[in-house]
Amino acid sequence: VSEQCGQNSPPMPPEDWTKVKRMAKMKCAIIGSGNIGTDLMIKLLKGPDVLELVAVVGIDAASEGLAMARERGVTTTHEGMEGLRKLPVYPEIGIVFDATSAYAHKDHDAALQQDGKLVVDLTPAALGPFFVPPVGNVLDSSVRNVNMVTCGGQATIPIVAAVSRVAPVHYAEIVASVSSRSAGPGTRANIDEFTRTTAKAIEVVGGAGRGRAIIILNPAEPPMIMRDTLFTLTDQVDEDLIRQSVQDMVQTVQSYVPGYRLKQEVQFERFGSNHPLKIPGYGEFVGLKTSVFLEVEGAGDYLPKYSGNLDIMTAAAKAAGERLALQNLERVAT
């Protein structure tokens, strides 16, 4: 971009900026060579984008993810964050994806912020603002770290937001059911963070007055595809407005997660003052209850197709990285 613009050049006209966007790429790296990091690597390497993957970082020299990265010509290190900072390409890296754990991310982010890197956090650490691609497309220019919430959050928050845009959501509850095979050590170690982070994001991003999240690890064989059940409580409104808004949002999510779909028609139930809905920890509710049943099938880039919970995270993280890159390339260009 600097070669196209020059440090003292005036802002480019839109047609010239379009050309630069096609040519310019921001170098990026992935910390974490496990299932999530490896699937994200495959997604970043597929097709032309504004992101150029130049490094994958792990802590196990024999990991399959690092071996696959080397096979594809990507620089690797098994020395963790310290190894990344030693790489000759490190000064050129603009964005770093962290696919490790909530605990490790705190140290990683401190080092990356010190070095001026943009960060996409795939852990439940939630140090930066939440980002769900179809809900919040524009990020504040001061944002240096975005959090991808959780797999359950990425699958259900768009639907909460879809209901919120046609009626105030007083309460939203999600139940994410995933195959136990697709829940690795990081997921299992972060169960508490999952529930807290998802519930908070349901409120902050989805627009619910109160949020609650539950995750179920299902050991069924053959492994089940990710299923998400979502309940929202609103005032009495036209059911068709909610139904259409949900269907529109499903189509939007399908643009980057093709296996995202409604399992059945949206369901409604009305509660009057003579028969209120009682919810432990919430109280009694009078109004409209909406139930949405989702299924998320993975793309099969690296992970099995039943690992839709991980696939939606990596797809959303890629979209977040692209948004950060474009916004920062635009600022350089102007």
N, C-alpha and C positions, 0 to 999 in steps of 0.2 A: 504493500500500500504506500509506503513512504517513497518508493521509487516512482510510483504513479503520480503522487501528489506533490512531493517536495515539502520540506518543513514550512516554507512560507507561502505555499500556494493558496490561492483563494478557494472557497468551497466549489466542488465540482458540480456541474449540472447533473440532473437525475440520470440522463442517458449514459454519461461517463461513469457515474457511480455503479450503474448496473453492470458495466463491463468489468469494473474492478472487483465487484462481488463475485463474478464468475471466475476470476483469476486468483483472488486472494484466499489464502487459507491460514487459519490459526493453528499452530502446532499444539498438540495436547498429549497428555500422558495419563495412564491408568495406574493407580496404586491398588494392588490386590489382584492376584492371579488365580483366584478360585473360580467357582462357577459363574458368579455375577460378572466379575472382571473379564473373564474369557468371553462370555456371551457379548458383553459390551464391545470388546475388541473386534469381534466379527462384524458387529453392526457398523462400527466406525470405519472399518476397512471396505465395506460394501458400497460401491458407487461413489460418484463425485459429491463432495460436501464442502462446507466452509471449514471443516475440521480435518487436520492431518495428524494421525496417530504416529508418534515417533518413539514412544517408550512405554514399556509395561514393567511394573515393579512388583516383586514378591519377596518372600522370606525363605522360600524353599527352592533350592537350586534345581531339584528334580521335578518340580511341579509341571503338570501337563500344560497349564496355561502359558508358562514361560517358554516351554518347548514349541508350542504352536505359534507364539509370537515370533520366535527366532526363525521358524520355518517361513514365515511371511515377511521376513526382512525388517522386523521391528526390533529396535534396540531393547535389551532387557538387563535387569539387575536383580539379584536375589538378596541384596543388602538393604532392603527397605528404603525408608525415607532418606537415610544418609547416602545410600547408593544412588538414588535419583539425583540428589544435589551434586554428586560428583560427575555425572554424565556430561560430556562436552556439549550436548544439545540442550541441556537444562536451561541456560539463559534465554534460549529462543522459545521455550514453552510458555504459552499464554494461559492455558486451561489445564487443570488437573482434576481427574475424576477419582474420588476415593470410594473404593468398594471393599473396605475392610470391616471395621466394627465401630460402634458408637464410642467406645472407650479410646481406641487408637486414633480416631479422627481428631480428637481434641489436640493431640500433640502434632499431628500432621498439619492441621489448619494453622496452628501457631507458626510453624516453619514456613508454610506456603504464603501466608499473609506477609510475613517478614520479607519474603522474596518477591512480593508483588504479583503473585499468581491469582487468577480467578479459580474458584473451586466449585465443583459440583459434587455434593455429598450424597452418596447412596446409602448411608447409614442412618439410623434414627437419632443421631446426635442433636440435630436441629439447632445448630449454632447460627445458621443464617435463616432468612425467610423461606417459607415453604414455596415450592413451585410445582404446579400441576398444569401441564401444557395447555389443555383446552380451556382452562379457567383464567389463568393469568398469563397473557402473552408478552406483556411489556414489563421489564424489570427496571427498578430505579437505578440511575447511573452510578449511585454510590454502592450498590450491592457488589460484594466481592465473593460471597459464598452463598450458594443456594442449596436448599435441602429438598430431597426428593420424597420426603415423608416416609411412606412404607409401601409395600406392594398392595396391601389392602386399601391404603389411602389413594393410591393412583387409580385403582379400579373403581372405587365408590365415590370419592369426592366429586368427580365430574357430575355424577347423578344427583348428589345433594345440591350442587350448584344449579343444575338444571331445574330442580324443583324450586329452589330459592328465587330464581329469576321470574317466576310467575306467582309465587305466594311465600310469605315469610315462614321459614321453617323454625318451629319452636324447639323441636328435638329431633335428632337423627341418630340411629343406631345401625352399625354395620357388623356383620359376621362374615369373616373371611375364612373359608375352608380350603386348605391346600394339602397336597400330598405330602406325607411325612418324608418321602424320598427327596422332595425338592427343598426341604428345609435343612440347610447345612448347619455347621457349628455356629456361624455368625448369627443366623436367624434364631437358633435355639437360645443363644446367649443373650439375645436382645428382645425377648418376649415382652418383658415389662416396658421397655422403651417403645416397642411396637404399639402397645395399647395406649400409652400416654400420648405419644406423638401423633398417632392417627386420630385420637379423640380431639386433640387440640386443633389439628388441621381441619377436621370436619367443621369446626366452629370458625376458625380464622379464614380458611379458603372457601369452604363449602357454604358458609353463611348461616349455619345452624345456631340457634340460641344455646343449645347444649348438645354435646356429642358423646357417644360411647362407642368403643370398639372392642371386638372379641375376635381372637384368632383360634382356629381349630386345626391341629395337625392330624390328618386322617391317614391311618396306616393301611387303607384298603388296597387290595391287589386284584387286578392290575391297578396301577396308580390312577387316581382320579384327576380330572382337569380342574383347575381352580374354579371354585364357585363362590359367589359373593351374594349375600342377602342383605338388603338395605331397607330400613323402615324410616319414614319421615312422618312427622306430625305437623299439620298446618291447619289454618282456619278452613272453614267450608268454602271451597272454590270449585270452579268448573273442572271436572275431571279431564276433559279433553285437552285443556290447556297444559296440564301436567303431563299427560300421555304424549302429546306432541313434542313438548320440550325435552322429555327423556329420550324419545326416538331421535330427535335432532342431535342430541349430545352423543348418543351411541354412534351415530354416523361420523361425528367429528373424531371421536377416539379411534374408530376403525381406520382413519387415515394414516395412523402410525402404529396401530396394533390391530391388524386385520382379523385376529382371532377373538376379538372382543364382541360379545353379542348378548342380547336378551335371551334368557332361557325360556321365558314365557311372557305372556301379556302382562302389562302393569296391572296390579291389583289394588282395589280401593275398598275401604271400610269406613263408614261414618258412625260417629259416637255422639249421642245427645246427652243432655244433662240428666236424663232419666236412666242412662246406662253409660257412665263415663269409663274410659280406659284407665286402668290403674297400672302404674309403672313403678316398681321399687326404686327408691332413690330420686324419683322425679315427682310423683304425686298423681293426681287425677287429671285426665285430659278430655276435652270436649272439642270435636272437630273432625278433620279428615286424616285418616291413616293411609299412607301410600306404601305399598310393598313392591320392591323391584328385585328381580332374580337374574343374576348375571352369570355368564360363563366366560372364562378367559383361556383361550388356547394359545400356546406359544408358537412362534414362527419356526422353531426348530433350527435356528442359526447355529447354536452349539448345544443348548440344553434340549432335553426331550420336550415334545409338544405339551406334555402334561404340566410342565413347569411354567404355566402362564403367569404365575405370581412373580417369578423372576424376570420373565420376558417383558412384562409391562413396565417394570422398573428400569431395565436397561434401555428400552425404547423411549421412555419418558426422559431418562438422563441424557440420551443423545439429543433429544429435542431441546432440552434445557441448555446443553452445551452450544448447540447451534444458535440459540437465541442470544446467549451471552457473547458469542463470537461476533455475530452480526451487529449487535448494538455497539460493541467496542470497535469493530472495524469501521462502522459508520461514523463514530466520534473522531477516529483518526482521519477519515476521509474529509470530514467537514471542518 
